[in-house]
Amino acid sequence: MNMWAEEDSPFFVEACLQSYAEPVEGKLYTMYHGTTKERAESIKRCGFKQSPDGMLGQGVYVSRDFNKASRYPLNRPDKERRVLKLRVNVGKVKKIDCQRHPMQKTWHDHGYDTAWVPPGCGMVSSGLEEDCIWDPNRIKVMEVMKPKNESSPQMPEFGYAAYRY
């Protein structure tokens, strides 16, 4: 089955799901990933690689909140940051809404493609939404953007990203 079939339809409309709304299994969503200018070019050329570990274990960390993505990587000046606008096929989604959740780092072993942390659940200090995508092939880079703090006419109204390349 082609995981991008929805995108090939003449009726395809890009979905910008607000960060508080639970993602629907198998749908395509616009998400964001914050990284450095150099890594953004590498990701664009070669694709993402899984982070070896993190709050949700192994995977690619992204978000629907553009403002969150604009913060990453932490402790880097704005001029060195970039935000990747992505199209993500979330596949089967597991909601992880508390610390020490029984599947916090093992969700993929149970057949899930994406782990979703809802906003305001206490998992993330910022209180913002976060997603971890197991398979980098579920992610397409659509655009490289400047972060929120830099002037950018491309800045979306809502969405978000994450970290780690």
C-alpha positions in Angstrom: 0.0 0.0 0.0 1.3 3.5 -0.9 1.4 5.6 2.3 1.3 8.7 0.2 -1.8 7.8 -1.9 -3.9 10.5 -0.2 -1.4 13.1 -1.4 -1.7 11.8 -5.0 -5.5 12.4 -5.1 -6.7 15.4 -7.1 -8.9 16.2 -4.0 -5.9 16.3 -1.6 -6.0 19.3 0.8 -3.0 19.9 3.1 -4.1 19.2 6.7 -3.0 21.6 9.4 -4.3 19.9 12.5 -4.2 22.1 15.6 -1.8 20.9 18.2 -4.5 20.1 20.8 -6.4 17.8 18.4 -5.6 14.1 18.4 -4.2 12.9 15.0 -6.3 10.4 13.0 -4.6 7.1 12.1 -3.2 7.0 8.6 -3.7 10.7 7.8 -1.2 13.2 6.4 -0.4 16.2 8.5 1.8 19.3 8.3 4.4 19.2 11.1 7.6 21.0 11.8 11.2 20.2 12.9 13.7 22.7 14.3 17.3 22.2 13.4 20.5 24.1 12.3 20.9 25.6 8.9 23.5 23.0 8.0 21.5 20.0 9.2 18.4 21.3 7.4 20.3 21.1 4.1 21.5 17.6 4.9 18.0 16.4 5.9 16.6 17.9 2.7 19.3 16.0 0.6 19.5 12.7 2.5 16.3 12.5 4.7 15.9 12.2 8.4 17.7 9.7 10.6 16.2 8.4 13.9 17.4 9.9 17.1 18.8 7.0 19.1 16.8 8.0 22.3 14.7 10.7 23.8 11.6 11.1 25.9 9.7 8.7 23.7 12.6 6.5 22.7 14.0 6.1 19.2 12.5 8.1 16.3 12.3 11.5 14.6 10.9 14.2 16.9 8.4 16.6 15.3 5.5 18.8 16.2 2.5 20.6 14.8 3.5 23.8 16.7 5.7 26.0 14.5 6.6 28.1 17.6 8.0 25.1 19.4 10.1 24.1 16.4 11.5 27.6 16.2 13.2 27.1 19.6 15.4 24.2 18.4 18.2 23.5 18.6 18.4 25.1 22.0 21.2 27.4 22.8 21.8 28.4 19.2 21.4 31.9 17.8 18.3 32.5 15.6 20.5 33.0 12.5 21.8 29.4 12.8 18.3 27.9 13.2 15.9 26.6 10.5 12.5 25.1 10.7 11.6 22.3 8.3 8.0 22.2 7.2 7.0 18.6 6.8 4.3 16.4 5.4 4.0 13.4 7.8 1.9 10.2 7.4 1.3 9.4 11.0 0.2 5.8 10.5 -1.0 4.1 13.7 -0.8 6.6 16.6 -0.3 5.9 20.3 -1.2 8.7 22.8 1.4 9.0 25.6 0.0 11.4 28.1 1.9 10.8 31.4 5.4 10.3 32.6 6.3 6.6 33.1 3.5 5.6 30.7 3.8 1.8 30.2 4.5 2.3 26.4 6.5 5.5 26.7 9.5 4.1 24.9 8.1 0.8 23.6 5.1 2.1 21.6 6.7 0.9 18.3 7.1 -2.6 19.6 3.3 -2.7 20.0 2.7 -1.9 16.3 2.5 1.9 16.5 4.1 4.3 13.9 3.8 7.5 15.9 3.8 8.4 19.6 1.8 11.6 20.3 2.2 13.7 23.5 -0.8 16.0 23.8 -0.2 19.6 25.0 -0.6 20.4 28.7 -0.3 16.7 29.9 2.9 17.3 32.0 5.2 15.3 29.7 6.9 18.4 28.2 8.1 21.3 30.3 6.9 23.8 27.7 3.4 22.2 27.8 3.4 22.0 24.0 2.5 19.0 21.8 5.1 16.7 20.5 5.3 13.6 18.2 7.8 10.9 17.6 7.8 9.2 14.2 9.4 5.8 14.1 10.1 5.5 10.4 11.8 8.5 8.7 10.2 7.4 5.4 6.9 8.6 6.8 8.3 12.2 6.6 8.7 14.4 3.5 10.4 17.8 3.7 8.2 20.4 2.0 10.1 23.6 2.8 13.0 25.1 4.8 11.9 28.1 6.8 13.4 30.7 9.1 12.3 30.4 12.8 9.6 32.6 14.3 12.1 34.9 15.9 13.6 35.9 12.5 11.5 37.9 10.1 9.8 35.4 7.8 6.8 36.0 5.6 6.3 32.2 5.4 5.5 31.8 9.1 2.3 29.7 9.5 -0.5 30.6 11.8 -0.2 27.4 13.9 1.7 24.2 14.0 5.0 23.2 15.7 8.2 21.1 15.4 10.7 19.5 17.5 14.3 18.5 17.8 17.1 16.2 17.1 18.4 15.1 13.8 
